[in-house]
Amino acid sequence: MTAEPPGLLGPAEIRKLAAELDVRPTKKLGQNFVHDANTVRRIVELAEVGSDAADTVVLEVGPGLGSLTLGLLGTGAWVVAVEIDPALAGRLERTVAAHAPEAASRLTVVADDALQVDSGRIGEPDALVANLPYNVAVPVVLHLLAELPSLRRVLVMVQTEVADRMAAAPGGRVYGVPSVKLAWYGTARKVAAVPRSVFWPVPNVDSSLVAFDRGPERTDADRDAVFAVVDAAFAQRRKTLRAALSSWAGSAERAGEILAAAGVEPRARGEQLGIEEYVAIARAAAEA
């Protein structure tokens, strides 16, 4: 086995750290640790952290044993790592001090649930880079985009099925609530596939990298109002919007009136609409 350059973890280091901590990766926490240095380098490259790294604060969710953390710190960026597992959170600073001592001062570890943190807890990071469990990936990204207006760039590794939903365009089979809500904040796109072999333990699903760029702040509608329309539209996605939005609007007739005022065909279905149409519906309801 070829040893990794200083600062990056290979398979042997990953297993050694896990054994020392008595960490047994669990499906509940979605723990699949990246042990391939080339994959770490690729993620860091796609995250585009290096161009202004000295002035960049990167938020990493679920750093695990520290593979990606070390890669991000290697760019010169500051890293705020949020880890829910207390054993992993407690060891991360020591791992960085051992493998990249010159970067230790640029790491802040926050032992908490990413779904609970806000700017008061973690400051104002510029970018989010993370390997996220598929079952919490979308909620975590949406929560952080809502709580952290400072986040301009996102690069997350997620299950490919989730990546497809995050980056889907209107009209597609997998287009749904995650697609529309992410579009409220900006533009998501799949940028690379990740082989199963780079993880330990090897997962039984494929993974992909999704990049996201935040757009201008929206002031044309209330976010919660728009998201309420989205949730209602996809709760019964096989129905026409007139029928699907009947409970939300109070009646099918009222839903039809709002849709007409918004310039949306009442017989359309939720998966046919983009974020602008949902904004128009929420505004029409507010103005009625």
C-alpha positions in Angstrom: 0.0 0.0 0.0 1.4 3.4 -1.0 1.5 5.9 1.9 -0.5 9.1 1.4 1.4 12.5 1.4 1.4 14.2 4.8 -1.9 15.8 5.7 -4.2 13.3 4.0 -5.6 10.0 5.3 -5.4 6.7 3.5 -7.2 3.4 4.2 -4.8 2.3 6.9 -5.0 5.6 8.8 -8.8 5.5 8.6 -9.1 2.0 10.1 -6.5 2.8 12.7 -8.4 5.9 13.9 -11.7 4.0 13.9 -10.1 1.2 16.0 -8.7 3.7 18.5 -12.0 5.4 18.9 -13.9 2.1 18.9 -16.0 3.6 16.1 -18.2 1.2 14.2 -19.8 3.0 11.3 -23.6 3.0 11.6 -26.4 3.2 9.0 -28.4 5.4 11.4 -25.8 8.2 11.1 -25.0 7.3 7.5 -21.3 6.9 8.3 -19.3 5.9 5.3 -15.8 7.4 5.6 -13.8 8.5 2.5 -10.4 6.9 2.5 -9.2 7.8 -1.0 -6.9 10.9 -1.2 -7.6 11.5 -4.9 -11.3 11.7 -4.2 -10.6 14.3 -1.4 -8.4 16.3 -3.8 -11.2 16.2 -6.4 -13.8 17.4 -4.0 -11.6 20.2 -2.8 -10.9 21.2 -6.4 -14.6 21.2 -7.4 -15.4 23.2 -4.3 -13.3 26.0 -5.7 -11.9 26.9 -2.2 -8.3 27.5 -3.3 -8.7 30.7 -5.3 -9.2 32.9 -2.2 -8.6 30.3 0.5 -6.9 32.5 3.1 -10.1 34.6 3.3 -12.5 31.7 3.0 -14.4 30.0 5.8 -15.7 26.6 4.9 -18.4 24.8 6.8 -18.0 21.0 6.8 -20.9 18.9 8.1 -20.1 15.4 9.3 -16.3 15.5 9.1 -16.1 12.0 10.5 -12.5 10.9 10.9 -11.1 14.0 9.2 -10.3 13.0 5.6 -12.0 15.9 3.9 -11.2 18.2 6.8 -7.5 17.8 6.1 -8.0 18.4 2.4 -9.9 21.6 3.0 -7.4 22.9 5.5 -4.7 22.1 3.0 -6.0 25.0 0.8 -5.3 27.5 3.5 -9.0 28.0 4.3 -10.5 28.2 7.7 -12.8 25.2 8.5 -15.8 25.0 10.9 -16.6 21.3 11.3 -20.0 20.3 12.7 -20.0 16.7 14.0 -23.0 15.1 15.8 -21.0 12.1 17.0 -19.2 13.1 20.2 -16.4 10.6 19.9 -15.6 11.8 16.4 -15.9 15.5 17.3 -13.6 15.0 20.3 -10.9 13.4 18.2 -10.8 15.7 15.2 -8.6 18.5 16.5 -6.0 15.9 17.6 -6.1 14.3 14.2 -5.5 17.6 12.5 -2.7 18.5 14.9 -1.0 15.2 14.1 -1.3 15.3 10.3 -1.2 19.0 9.6 0.0 20.9 12.7 0.4 24.2 10.8 -3.4 24.2 10.0 -4.6 23.3 13.5 -5.4 27.0 14.4 -7.7 27.3 11.4 -10.0 24.5 12.6 -13.1 25.0 14.8 -15.0 21.9 15.8 -18.7 22.2 16.8 -20.2 19.2 18.5 -23.8 19.5 17.4 -26.6 18.5 15.0 -26.3 20.4 11.7 -30.1 20.7 11.7 -29.9 22.7 14.9 -27.0 25.2 14.2 -27.3 28.8 13.1 -25.0 31.8 12.6 -24.9 32.4 16.3 -23.3 29.0 16.8 -21.0 28.8 13.8 -20.5 32.3 12.4 -20.8 33.3 8.7 -19.1 30.7 6.5 -18.7 31.3 2.8 -19.0 27.8 1.6 -20.5 24.4 2.6 -18.5 21.3 1.6 -19.6 18.0 3.0 -20.2 14.2 2.6 -23.8 14.0 3.7 -25.9 10.9 4.7 -28.7 10.5 2.1 -31.5 10.6 4.7 -30.7 14.1 6.0 -28.9 15.6 3.0 -31.7 17.8 1.6 -33.0 18.9 5.1 -29.5 19.9 6.1 -28.7 21.9 3.0 -32.1 23.7 3.1 -31.7 24.5 6.8 -28.2 25.9 6.3 -29.1 27.9 3.3 -32.0 29.4 5.3 -30.0 30.1 8.4 -26.7 31.2 6.8 -27.2 33.9 4.2 -23.4 34.1 4.0 -23.2 30.7 2.2 -22.5 31.4 -1.5 -21.2 28.1 -2.6 -22.2 24.5 -1.8 -20.6 21.2 -2.8 -22.0 18.1 -1.2 -21.5 14.4 -1.8 -24.8 12.6 -1.6 -26.5 9.4 -2.8 -27.0 9.7 -6.6 -30.7 9.3 -6.3 -30.8 12.3 -4.0 -28.4 14.2 -6.3 -30.8 13.7 -9.2 -33.7 15.1 -7.2 -31.7 18.1 -6.0 -30.6 19.1 -9.5 -33.8 18.1 -11.4 -35.5 20.5 -13.8 -39.3 20.9 -14.2 -41.0 18.2 -16.0 -38.7 15.4 -15.0 -39.7 12.2 -13.2 -37.6 13.0 -10.2 -38.4 16.7 -10.0 -40.1 17.4 -6.7 -40.0 19.4 -3.5 -36.2 19.4 -3.0 -35.7 20.6 -6.6 -38.1 23.5 -6.2 -37.0 24.6 -2.7 -33.3 24.6 -3.7 -34.2 26.6 -6.8 -35.6 29.3 -4.4 -32.0 29.9 -3.2 -30.1 29.4 -6.4 -28.9 26.8 -9.0 -28.0 23.2 -8.3 -26.2 20.8 -10.7 -24.6 17.4 -10.6 -20.9 17.7 -11.3 -19.3 14.2 -10.8 -20.0 10.6 -9.9 -18.1 9.1 -6.9 -17.3 5.3 -7.0 -18.3 3.2 -4.0 -14.8 1.9 -3.6 -13.5 5.2 -2.1 -15.6 4.6 1.1 -15.2 2.5 4.2 -17.4 0.6 4.7 -18.4 0.3 1.0 -22.0 1.5 0.7 -24.6 -0.3 -1.3 -25.6 2.9 -3.2 -23.9 5.1 -5.7 -22.9 8.6 -4.8 -22.5 11.9 -6.7 -21.3 15.4 -6.1 -23.8 18.3 -6.3 -22.7 21.9 -6.7 -24.9 24.8 -5.8 -24.5 28.5 -6.4 -26.7 30.9 -4.4 -28.5 33.5 -6.5 -29.5 37.1 -5.5 -31.6 37.4 -2.4 -35.3 37.0 -3.3 -37.7 39.8 -2.2 -40.6 39.0 -4.5 -42.5 36.7 -2.1 -42.5 35.2 1.3 -40.4 32.1 1.4 -42.6 30.2 3.9 -45.7 31.0 1.8 -44.0 29.8 -1.4 -42.8 26.6 0.3 -46.4 25.9 1.6 -47.6 26.0 -2.0 -44.8 23.6 -3.1 -45.6 21.2 -0.3 -49.3 21.2 -1.1 -48.7 20.8 -4.8 -46.5 17.7 -4.4 -48.4 16.1 -1.6 -50.8 14.8 -4.3 -48.6 15.1 -7.3 -50.8 13.0 -9.6 -53.6 15.4 -9.2 -54.0 18.7 -11.1 -53.0 21.8 -9.3 -56.6 22.8 -8.9 -57.3 19.7 -7.0 -53.9 19.4 -5.2 -54.1 22.9 -3.9 -57.8 22.7 -2.8 -57.0 22.1 0.9 -54.3 24.8 0.9 -56.6 27.4 -0.7 -59.8 26.4 1.1 -61.6 24.9 -1.9 -60.9 23.7 -5.4 -62.8 26.7 -6.8 -60.6 29.1 -4.8 -57.5 27.3 -5.9 -58.6 27.7 -9.5 -59.1 31.4 -9.0 -55.6 31.8 -7.5 -54.0 29.8 -10.2 -55.8 31.9 -12.9 -54.6 35.1 -11.2 -51.1 33.8 -11.2 -51.2 32.9 -14.9 -50.9 29.2 -14.2 -53.0 26.6 -16.0 -55.3 24.9 -13.3 -55.1 21.6 -15.0 -51.2 21.6 -14.8 -49.5 19.4 -12.3 -46.9 20.3 -9.7 -43.9 18.8 -11.5 -44.5 21.0 -14.5 -43.9 24.3 -12.6 -40.6 26.0 -11.9 -39.9 28.2 -8.9 -41.2 31.4 -10.6 -44.6 29.9 -11.1 -44.8 28.9 -7.4 -43.7 32.4 -6.5 -46.5 33.8 -8.7 -49.1 31.5 -7.0 -48.0 32.5 -3.5 -48.2 36.2 -4.5 -51.6 35.8 -6.1 -52.9 34.2 -2.9 -51.5 37.0 -0.8 -53.0 39.7 -3.0 -56.4 38.1 -3.3 
